[in-house]
Amino acid sequence: MHETDHTGMMRRLTPGLWRRLSRACSEVVEIPAGTHVTRAGAPIGTSALLLDGLIVRNATDGAGEAQMVALQVPGDFVDLHGLPLGRLDHDVQAVSRARLALFPHPALFEIVDASAEDARALWGLTLVDAAIHRHWTFRTGKLRALAGMANFMCEMQLRMELCGRCRDGRFELPLTQRQLAEACGMSNVHVNRTLRELREAGICAMREGEVQILDRAEAVRIGRFDPGYLFLPWEGADGGP
């Protein structure tokens, strides 16, 4: 890993903890779109930090039907909650080509066993994931059509800005129509209609997997967007060698 990978939610970690994680990394791998990082119920012995690309978490039923329940961006651990659990209750899959740093669980346990502060910091990352998940539940249950889509786009713009993947309000979001519907709590038919309404209103445009926020203030207003649930990172003090 490089210092440039210390981005996104990783900025919640002190430079000292980042250095310790860098030493604990066993390898960095690249995987093509569609690759499963982990599958529900399978034992896992490593945790993966997303360095580049997009990752989704999918919950599946007995018939194999999937529902996207989370979207991970660079700077996110995609399965850190698997460290104490040993397995996940959902699939983790690459949406695009992705680059991942892998951390063997014994190495992570050494870090958390050696420092309560480091353990709290890594625990905090999983708590932010949980907060985002709760907001997704709120959005899909309470916000409709324009509000839901605007809320989702505001979240993604902020998270992509945090990891340096958004310029002038533009960022890559290679999701399918179905995935957008699942993220916003609407039908596939409503996705196209809602995107058209946002574009015609001069608020947001999406074309060939790229989103451009045209009027951030109006998107925030329509989407009733409050970023408090993201617990945005701050510059921490040096945590030592």
TARA-V105471 format. One record per pair of residues at least 12 apart in sequence whose C-alpha atoms are under 10 Angstrom apart, sorted by sequence separation. I is the first residue (numbers start at 1). GAP is how many residues later the second one is. D is the distance in whole Angstrom. If there is no record, write none. Layout:
BEGIN
{{I | GAP | D} {I | GAP | D}}
END
This chain:
BEGIN
{{3 | 12 | 9} {6 | 12 | 7} {56 | 12 | 7} {57 | 12 | 6} {58 | 12 | 7} {79 | 12 | 10} {136 | 12 | 10} {139 | 12 | 8} {140 | 12 | 10} {157 | 12 | 7} {160 | 12 | 9} {176 | 12 | 10} {177 | 12 | 9} {179 | 12 | 10} {180 | 12 | 10} {195 | 12 | 10} {202 | 12 | 6} {203 | 12 | 5} {204 | 12 | 8} {5 | 13 | 10} {6 | 13 | 10} {56 | 13 | 8} {57 | 13 | 5} {58 | 13 | 9} {79 | 13 | 8} {139 | 13 | 8} {157 | 13 | 8} {160 | 13 | 10} {177 | 13 | 10} {178 | 13 | 8} {199 | 13 | 10} {201 | 13 | 9} {202 | 13 | 7} {203 | 13 | 7} {56 | 14 | 6} {57 | 14 | 6} {78 | 14 | 7} {108 | 14 | 10} {157 | 14 | 7} {177 | 14 | 7} {199 | 14 | 9} {201 | 14 | 9} {203 | 14 | 9} {204 | 14 | 10} {3 | 15 | 9} {55 | 15 | 8} {56 | 15 | 5} {57 | 15 | 8} {78 | 15 | 10} {136 | 15 | 10} {156 | 15 | 9} {157 | 15 | 10} {177 | 15 | 8} {198 | 15 | 10} {199 | 15 | 9} {203 | 15 | 7} {204 | 15 | 8} {3 | 16 | 9} {6 | 16 | 10} {55 | 16 | 6} {56 | 16 | 6} {136 | 16 | 9} {156 | 16 | 10} {157 | 16 | 10} {198 | 16 | 9} {202 | 16 | 9} {203 | 16 | 6} {1 | 17 | 10} {2 | 17 | 10} {5 | 17 | 10} {40 | 17 | 10} {54 | 17 | 7} {55 | 17 | 5} {56 | 17 | 9} {135 | 17 | 10} {156 | 17 | 9} {198 | 17 | 10} {201 | 17 | 10} {202 | 17 | 10} {203 | 17 | 10} {1 | 18 | 10} {37 | 18 | 9} {39 | 18 | 10} {40 | 18 | 9} {54 | 18 | 6} {55 | 18 | 7} {3 | 19 | 9} {29 | 19 | 10} {36 | 19 | 9} {37 | 19 | 10} {38 | 19 | 10} {39 | 19 | 9} {40 | 19 | 8} {53 | 19 | 9} {54 | 19 | 5} {55 | 19 | 9} {86 | 19 | 9} {203 | 19 | 10} {1 | 20 | 9} {2 | 20 | 8} {26 | 20 | 9} {28 | 20 | 9} {33 | 20 | 9} {35 | 20 | 10} {36 | 20 | 10} {37 | 20 | 10} {39 | 20 | 10} {40 | 20 | 8} {53 | 20 | 7} {54 | 20 | 7} {72 | 20 | 10} {153 | 20 | 10} {1 | 21 | 6} {25 | 21 | 10} {27 | 21 | 10} {28 | 21 | 9} {30 | 21 | 10} {32 | 21 | 10} {33 | 21 | 9} {34 | 21 | 9} {36 | 21 | 10} {52 | 21 | 7} {53 | 21 | 6} {55 | 21 | 9} {57 | 21 | 8} {69 | 21 | 9} {71 | 21 | 10} {72 | 21 | 10} {83 | 21 | 9} {84 | 21 | 9} {198 | 21 | 9} {1 | 22 | 9} {25 | 22 | 10} {28 | 22 | 10} {29 | 22 | 10} {30 | 22 | 9} {31 | 22 | 10} {33 | 22 | 9} {34 | 22 | 10} {50 | 22 | 8} {51 | 22 | 8} {52 | 22 | 5} {54 | 22 | 10} {56 | 22 | 9} {57 | 22 | 9} {68 | 22 | 10} {69 | 22 | 10} {70 | 22 | 9} {71 | 22 | 10} {72 | 22 | 9} {78 | 22 | 9} {83 | 22 | 6} {25 | 23 | 9} {28 | 23 | 9} {30 | 23 | 10} {49 | 23 | 10} {50 | 23 | 7} {51 | 23 | 5} {52 | 23 | 8} {55 | 23 | 7} {67 | 23 | 10} {68 | 23 | 9} {71 | 23 | 10} {72 | 23 | 10} {77 | 23 | 9} {80 | 23 | 10} {82 | 23 | 9} {83 | 23 | 9} {132 | 23 | 10} {1 | 24 | 8} {25 | 24 | 10} {49 | 24 | 10} {50 | 24 | 5} {51 | 24 | 6} {52 | 24 | 10} {54 | 24 | 10} {66 | 24 | 9} {67 | 24 | 10} {68 | 24 | 10} {71 | 24 | 9} {74 | 24 | 9} {77 | 24 | 9} {49 | 25 | 8} {50 | 25 | 6} {51 | 25 | 8} {66 | 25 | 9} {73 | 25 | 10} {74 | 25 | 9} {75 | 25 | 10} {77 | 25 | 10} {80 | 25 | 10} {83 | 25 | 8} {84 | 25 | 9} {1 | 26 | 9} {49 | 26 | 7} {50 | 26 | 6} {51 | 26 | 9} {74 | 26 | 9} {83 | 26 | 8} {1 | 27 | 7} {49 | 27 | 6} {50 | 27 | 6} {48 | 28 | 9} {49 | 28 | 4} {50 | 28 | 7} {80 | 28 | 10} {152 | 28 | 9} {48 | 29 | 6} {49 | 29 | 6} {50 | 29 | 10} {60 | 29 | 9} {61 | 29 | 10} {47 | 30 | 7} {48 | 30 | 6} {49 | 30 | 8} {59 | 30 | 7} {60 | 30 | 7} {47 | 31 | 7} {48 | 31 | 6} {49 | 31 | 8} {58 | 31 | 9} {59 | 31 | 5} {60 | 31 | 8} {149 | 31 | 8} {152 | 31 | 7} {153 | 31 | 10} {47 | 32 | 6} {48 | 32 | 7} {57 | 32 | 10} {58 | 32 | 6} {59 | 32 | 6} {149 | 32 | 9} {152 | 32 | 7} {46 | 33 | 9} {47 | 33 | 6} {57 | 33 | 7} {58 | 33 | 5} {59 | 33 | 9} {148 | 33 | 10} {151 | 33 | 8} {173 | 33 | 9} {174 | 33 | 10} {175 | 33 | 10} {176 | 33 | 9} {46 | 34 | 9} {47 | 34 | 8} {48 | 34 | 10} {57 | 34 | 6} {58 | 34 | 6} {149 | 34 | 8} {150 | 34 | 9} {170 | 34 | 10} {172 | 34 | 9} {173 | 34 | 10} {174 | 34 | 8} {175 | 34 | 7} {44 | 35 | 9} {47 | 35 | 7} {56 | 35 | 8} {57 | 35 | 5} {58 | 35 | 8} {148 | 35 | 9} {149 | 35 | 6} {169 | 35 | 9} {170 | 35 | 9} {171 | 35 | 10} {172 | 35 | 10} {173 | 35 | 9} {174 | 35 | 4} {175 | 35 | 10} {46 | 36 | 8} {47 | 36 | 7} {56 | 36 | 6} {57 | 36 | 6} {145 | 36 | 10} {148 | 36 | 5} {149 | 36 | 9} {170 | 36 | 9} {172 | 36 | 9} {173 | 36 | 5} {174 | 36 | 7} {45 | 37 | 8} {46 | 37 | 8} {55 | 37 | 7} {56 | 37 | 5} {57 | 37 | 9} {147 | 37 | 9} {148 | 37 | 7} {149 | 37 | 9} {172 | 37 | 6} {173 | 37 | 6} {174 | 37 | 9} {44 | 38 | 7} {45 | 38 | 8} {55 | 38 | 6} {56 | 38 | 6} {57 | 38 | 10} {146 | 38 | 9} {148 | 38 | 8} {171 | 38 | 9} {172 | 38 | 4} {173 | 38 | 7} {10 | 39 | 9} {43 | 39 | 9} {44 | 39 | 8} {54 | 39 | 9} {55 | 39 | 4} {56 | 39 | 6} {145 | 39 | 8} {171 | 39 | 6} {172 | 39 | 6} {38 | 40 | 10} {46 | 40 | 9} {54 | 40 | 6} {55 | 40 | 5} {56 | 40 | 10} {144 | 40 | 8} {145 | 40 | 8} {170 | 40 | 7} {171 | 40 | 5} {172 | 40 | 9} {37 | 41 | 9} {38 | 41 | 8} {44 | 41 | 9} {45 | 41 | 7} {53 | 41 | 8} {54 | 41 | 5} {55 | 41 | 7} {81 | 41 | 10} {140 | 41 | 9} {143 | 41 | 8} {144 | 41 | 7} {145 | 41 | 7} {170 | 41 | 6} {171 | 41 | 7} {37 | 42 | 9} {43 | 42 | 9} {44 | 42 | 6} {45 | 42 | 9} {53 | 42 | 8} {54 | 42 | 6} {55 | 42 | 9} {80 | 42 | 8} {81 | 42 | 8} {140 | 42 | 8} {142 | 42 | 10} {143 | 42 | 8} {144 | 42 | 7} {145 | 42 | 9} {149 | 42 | 8} {169 | 42 | 8} {170 | 42 | 4} {171 | 42 | 9} {8 | 43 | 10} {43 | 43 | 6} {44 | 43 | 6} {53 | 43 | 6} {54 | 43 | 8} {55 | 43 | 8} {80 | 43 | 9} {140 | 43 | 7} {141 | 43 | 9} {142 | 43 | 9} {143 | 43 | 9} {169 | 43 | 5} {170 | 43 | 7} {5 | 44 | 10} {7 | 44 | 9} {42 | 44 | 9} {43 | 44 | 5} {44 | 44 | 8} {50 | 44 | 10} {52 | 44 | 9} {53 | 44 | 6} {54 | 44 | 7} {81 | 44 | 9} {82 | 44 | 10} {139 | 44 | 8} {140 | 44 | 5} {141 | 44 | 7} {146 | 44 | 10} {150 | 44 | 9} {168 | 44 | 8} {169 | 44 | 5} {170 | 44 | 9} {5 | 45 | 9} {6 | 45 | 9} {41 | 45 | 9} {42 | 45 | 6} {43 | 45 | 8} {52 | 45 | 8} {53 | 45 | 4} {54 | 45 | 9} {77 | 45 | 10} {80 | 45 | 8} {81 | 45 | 6} {139 | 45 | 6} {140 | 45 | 4} {141 | 45 | 10} {145 | 45 | 7} {146 | 45 | 9} {149 | 45 | 7} {150 | 45 | 9} {166 | 45 | 9} {167 | 45 | 9} {168 | 45 | 8} {169 | 45 | 7} {5 | 46 | 6} {41 | 46 | 6} {42 | 46 | 7} {52 | 46 | 5} {53 | 46 | 7} {80 | 46 | 7} {81 | 46 | 9} {136 | 46 | 10} {137 | 46 | 9} {138 | 46 | 10} {139 | 46 | 7} {140 | 46 | 8} {144 | 46 | 10} {145 | 46 | 8} {148 | 46 | 9} {149 | 46 | 8} {166 | 46 | 9} {168 | 46 | 9} {169 | 46 | 9} {4 | 47 | 9} {5 | 47 | 9} {40 | 47 | 7} {41 | 47 | 6} {42 | 47 | 9} {51 | 47 | 7} {52 | 47 | 5} {53 | 47 | 9} {79 | 47 | 9} {136 | 47 | 7} {137 | 47 | 9} {138 | 47 | 10} {146 | 47 | 9} {147 | 47 | 9} {169 | 47 | 8} {39 | 48 | 9} {40 | 48 | 5} {41 | 48 | 6} {42 | 48 | 10} {50 | 48 | 7} {51 | 48 | 5} {52 | 48 | 7} {77 | 48 | 8} {78 | 48 | 9} {81 | 48 | 9} {136 | 48 | 8} {137 | 48 | 9} {145 | 48 | 9} {146 | 48 | 6} {150 | 48 | 8} {2 | 49 | 10} {38 | 49 | 9} {39 | 49 | 7} {40 | 49 | 5} {41 | 49 | 7} {42 | 49 | 9} {50 | 49 | 6} {51 | 49 | 5} {52 | 49 | 10} {76 | 49 | 8} {77 | 49 | 8} {80 | 49 | 10} {136 | 49 | 9} {145 | 49 | 6} {146 | 49 | 8} {149 | 49 | 9} {1 | 50 | 9} {38 | 50 | 8} {39 | 50 | 8} {40 | 50 | 4} {41 | 50 | 9} {49 | 50 | 9} {50 | 50 | 5} {51 | 50 | 7} {76 | 50 | 10} {79 | 50 | 10} {144 | 50 | 10} {145 | 50 | 9} {154 | 50 | 10} {38 | 51 | 10} {39 | 51 | 6} {40 | 51 | 5} {48 | 51 | 10} {49 | 51 | 5} {50 | 51 | 7} {78 | 51 | 9} {146 | 51 | 8} {153 | 51 | 8} {38 | 52 | 8} {39 | 52 | 4} {40 | 52 | 8} {48 | 52 | 6} {49 | 52 | 5} {50 | 52 | 9} {77 | 52 | 9} {145 | 52 | 10} {146 | 52 | 7} {38 | 53 | 6} {39 | 53 | 6} {47 | 53 | 10} {48 | 53 | 6} {49 | 53 | 7} {76 | 53 | 9} {150 | 53 | 9} {153 | 53 | 10} {37 | 54 | 8} {38 | 54 | 5} {39 | 54 | 8} {47 | 54 | 8} {48 | 54 | 5} {49 | 54 | 8} {150 | 54 | 8} {157 | 54 | 9} {36 | 55 | 7} {37 | 55 | 5} {38 | 55 | 7} {46 | 55 | 10} {47 | 55 | 6} {48 | 55 | 6} {149 | 55 | 10} {156 | 55 | 10} {157 | 55 | 9} {36 | 56 | 6} {37 | 56 | 6} {46 | 56 | 6} {47 | 56 | 5} {48 | 56 | 9} {157 | 56 | 8} {35 | 57 | 9} {36 | 57 | 4} {37 | 57 | 7} {45 | 57 | 10} {46 | 57 | 5} {47 | 57 | 7} {72 | 57 | 9} {34 | 58 | 10} {35 | 58 | 6} {36 | 58 | 6} {45 | 58 | 9} {46 | 58 | 4} {47 | 58 | 7} {71 | 58 | 10} {153 | 58 | 8} {34 | 59 | 6} {35 | 59 | 5} {36 | 59 | 10} {45 | 59 | 6} {46 | 59 | 5} {70 | 59 | 9} {153 | 59 | 9} {154 | 59 | 8} {157 | 59 | 9} {33 | 60 | 8} {34 | 60 | 5} {35 | 60 | 8} {44 | 60 | 9} {45 | 60 | 6} {46 | 60 | 9} {70 | 60 | 10} {153 | 60 | 8} {32 | 61 | 10} {33 | 61 | 5} {34 | 61 | 6} {35 | 61 | 9} {44 | 61 | 9} {45 | 61 | 8} {46 | 61 | 9} {47 | 61 | 9} {71 | 61 | 10} {31 | 62 | 10} {32 | 62 | 7} {33 | 62 | 5} {34 | 62 | 7} {35 | 62 | 9} {46 | 62 | 9} {70 | 62 | 8} {71 | 62 | 10} {154 | 62 | 8} {12 | 63 | 10} {31 | 63 | 8} {32 | 63 | 9} {33 | 63 | 4} {34 | 63 | 8} {35 | 63 | 9} {37 | 63 | 9} {70 | 63 | 7} {150 | 63 | 9} {153 | 63 | 10} {154 | 63 | 10} {9 | 64 | 9} {10 | 64 | 9} {11 | 64 | 8} {32 | 64 | 7} {33 | 64 | 5} {34 | 64 | 10} {69 | 64 | 7} {8 | 65 | 8} {9 | 65 | 8} {10 | 65 | 5} {31 | 65 | 9} {32 | 65 | 4} {33 | 65 | 7} {154 | 65 | 7} {155 | 65 | 9} {8 | 66 | 6} {9 | 66 | 5} {10 | 66 | 7} {31 | 66 | 6} {32 | 66 | 6} {70 | 66 | 8} {150 | 66 | 9} {153 | 66 | 8} {154 | 66 | 7} {7 | 67 | 7} {8 | 67 | 4} {9 | 67 | 6} {10 | 67 | 9} {30 | 67 | 7} {31 | 67 | 5} {32 | 67 | 9} {69 | 67 | 8} {152 | 67 | 10} {153 | 67 | 9} {6 | 68 | 10} {7 | 68 | 5} {8 | 68 | 7} {9 | 68 | 9} {30 | 68 | 6} {31 | 68 | 6} {69 | 68 | 9} {150 | 68 | 9} {151 | 68 | 7} {152 | 68 | 10} {155 | 68 | 10} {159 | 68 | 10} {5 | 69 | 8} {6 | 69 | 7} {7 | 69 | 9} {29 | 69 | 8} {30 | 69 | 4} {31 | 69 | 8} {150 | 69 | 5} {151 | 69 | 7} {154 | 69 | 8} {158 | 69 | 8} {5 | 70 | 7} {29 | 70 | 6} {30 | 70 | 6} {149 | 70 | 9} {150 | 70 | 7} {151 | 70 | 9} {153 | 70 | 9} {154 | 70 | 10} {155 | 70 | 8} {162 | 70 | 9} {28 | 71 | 7} {29 | 71 | 5} {30 | 71 | 9} {150 | 71 | 9} {151 | 71 | 8} {152 | 71 | 8} {154 | 71 | 7} {155 | 71 | 9} {159 | 71 | 9} {162 | 71 | 9} {28 | 72 | 6} {29 | 72 | 7} {147 | 72 | 8} {150 | 72 | 7} {151 | 72 | 4} {153 | 72 | 10} {154 | 72 | 9} {155 | 72 | 7} {158 | 72 | 9} {27 | 73 | 8} {28 | 73 | 4} {29 | 73 | 8} {146 | 73 | 9} {147 | 73 | 9} {149 | 73 | 9} {150 | 73 | 5} {151 | 73 | 7} {152 | 73 | 9} {154 | 73 | 9} {159 | 73 | 9} {27 | 74 | 6} {28 | 74 | 6} {147 | 74 | 9} {148 | 74 | 9} {149 | 74 | 7} {150 | 74 | 8} {151 | 74 | 6} {158 | 74 | 10} {26 | 75 | 8} {27 | 75 | 6} {28 | 75 | 9} {147 | 75 | 5} {148 | 75 | 6} {150 | 75 | 8} {151 | 75 | 9} {155 | 75 | 9} {25 | 76 | 6} {26 | 76 | 6} {27 | 76 | 8} {146 | 76 | 7} {147 | 76 | 4} {148 | 76 | 9} {151 | 76 | 10} {24 | 77 | 10} {25 | 77 | 6} {26 | 77 | 6} {27 | 77 | 10} {96 | 77 | 9} {146 | 77 | 7} {147 | 77 | 7} {148 | 77 | 10} {24 | 78 | 9} {25 | 78 | 5} {26 | 78 | 7} {95 | 78 | 9} {96 | 78 | 7} {145 | 78 | 10} {147 | 78 | 9} {22 | 79 | 9} {24 | 79 | 6} {25 | 79 | 7} {95 | 79 | 7} {96 | 79 | 9} {144 | 79 | 9} {21 | 80 | 10} {22 | 80 | 10} {23 | 80 | 10} {24 | 80 | 8} {95 | 80 | 7} {143 | 80 | 8} {22 | 81 | 9} {24 | 81 | 9} {26 | 81 | 9} {95 | 81 | 9} {143 | 81 | 9} {21 | 82 | 8} {24 | 82 | 9} {25 | 82 | 8} {24 | 83 | 6} {25 | 83 | 9} {73 | 83 | 9} {23 | 84 | 9} {24 | 84 | 7} {72 | 84 | 10} {75 | 84 | 9} {139 | 84 | 9} {71 | 85 | 9} {74 | 85 | 9} {75 | 85 | 10} {139 | 85 | 10} {21 | 86 | 9} {24 | 86 | 9} {73 | 86 | 7} {74 | 86 | 8} {139 | 86 | 10} {20 | 87 | 10} {21 | 87 | 8} {24 | 87 | 9} {72 | 87 | 9} {73 | 87 | 7} {75 | 87 | 9} {76 | 87 | 9} {20 | 88 | 9} {74 | 88 | 9} {75 | 88 | 6} {73 | 89 | 10} {74 | 89 | 6} {75 | 89 | 10} {21 | 90 | 8} {73 | 90 | 8} {74 | 90 | 9} {20 | 91 | 8} {74 | 91 | 9} {73 | 92 | 9} {135 | 92 | 10} {17 | 94 | 9} {135 | 94 | 7} {132 | 95 | 10} {134 | 95 | 9} {135 | 95 | 9} {5 | 96 | 10} {132 | 96 | 10} {133 | 96 | 10} {131 | 97 | 9} {132 | 97 | 6} {17 | 98 | 10} {20 | 98 | 10} {131 | 98 | 6} {132 | 98 | 6} {1 | 99 | 9} {130 | 99 | 9} {131 | 99 | 7} {132 | 99 | 9} {1 | 100 | 7} {17 | 100 | 9} {18 | 100 | 10} {129 | 100 | 10} {130 | 100 | 10} {131 | 100 | 9} {17 | 101 | 7} {128 | 101 | 8} {129 | 101 | 8} {16 | 102 | 9} {17 | 102 | 10} {128 | 102 | 6} {129 | 102 | 10} {127 | 103 | 10} {128 | 103 | 7} {14 | 104 | 9} {17 | 104 | 9} {71 | 104 | 10} {127 | 104 | 10} {128 | 104 | 9} {13 | 105 | 8} {17 | 105 | 9} {125 | 106 | 10} {14 | 107 | 9} {124 | 107 | 10} {13 | 108 | 6} {71 | 108 | 10} {12 | 109 | 8} {13 | 109 | 8} {12 | 110 | 9} {68 | 110 | 9} {69 | 110 | 9} {10 | 111 | 10} {13 | 111 | 9} {52 | 111 | 9} {67 | 111 | 9} {68 | 111 | 6} {10 | 112 | 10} {12 | 112 | 9} {13 | 112 | 9} {51 | 112 | 9} {53 | 112 | 10} {67 | 112 | 8} {68 | 112 | 9} {70 | 112 | 10} {71 | 112 | 9} {12 | 113 | 8} {52 | 113 | 9} {68 | 113 | 9} {69 | 113 | 8} {70 | 113 | 8} {68 | 114 | 6} {69 | 114 | 7} {10 | 115 | 8} {67 | 115 | 7} {68 | 115 | 7} {9 | 116 | 7} {67 | 116 | 9} {54 | 118 | 9} {9 | 119 | 9} {53 | 119 | 9} {54 | 119 | 8} {56 | 119 | 10} {9 | 120 | 10} {53 | 120 | 10} {54 | 120 | 8} {53 | 121 | 10} {54 | 121 | 9} {118 | 121 | 9} {117 | 122 | 9} {56 | 123 | 9} {8 | 150 | 10} {9 | 150 | 9} {8 | 151 | 7} {11 | 151 | 9} {8 | 152 | 8} {10 | 152 | 10} {11 | 152 | 9} {8 | 153 | 8} {9 | 153 | 8} {10 | 153 | 9} {8 | 154 | 5} {9 | 154 | 8} {7 | 155 | 7} {8 | 155 | 4} {7 | 156 | 5} {8 | 156 | 8} {6 | 157 | 9} {7 | 157 | 8} {8 | 157 | 10} {5 | 158 | 9} {4 | 159 | 10} {4 | 160 | 10} {12 | 219 | 9} {20 | 219 | 10} {12 | 220 | 8} {13 | 220 | 8} {14 | 220 | 9} {15 | 220 | 9} {16 | 220 | 10} {18 | 220 | 10} {19 | 220 | 9} {20 | 220 | 9} {9 | 221 | 9} {11 | 221 | 9} {12 | 221 | 5} {13 | 221 | 9} {14 | 221 | 7} {15 | 221 | 7} {16 | 221 | 9} {17 | 221 | 8} {18 | 221 | 9} {19 | 221 | 9} {20 | 221 | 7} {9 | 222 | 9} {11 | 222 | 6} {12 | 222 | 6} {13 | 222 | 8} {14 | 222 | 5} {15 | 222 | 7} {16 | 222 | 6} {17 | 222 | 6} {19 | 222 | 7} {9 | 223 | 8} {10 | 223 | 8} {11 | 223 | 7} {12 | 223 | 7} {13 | 223 | 7} {14 | 223 | 6} {15 | 223 | 5} {16 | 223 | 4} {17 | 223 | 8} {18 | 223 | 10} {8 | 224 | 9} {9 | 224 | 6} {10 | 224 | 10} {11 | 224 | 7} {12 | 224 | 7} {13 | 224 | 9} {14 | 224 | 6} {15 | 224 | 6} {16 | 224 | 5} {17 | 224 | 8} {8 | 225 | 8} {9 | 225 | 9} {11 | 225 | 8} {13 | 225 | 9} {14 | 225 | 5} {15 | 225 | 8} {16 | 225 | 5} {7 | 226 | 10} {13 | 226 | 9} {14 | 226 | 9} {15 | 226 | 9}}
END
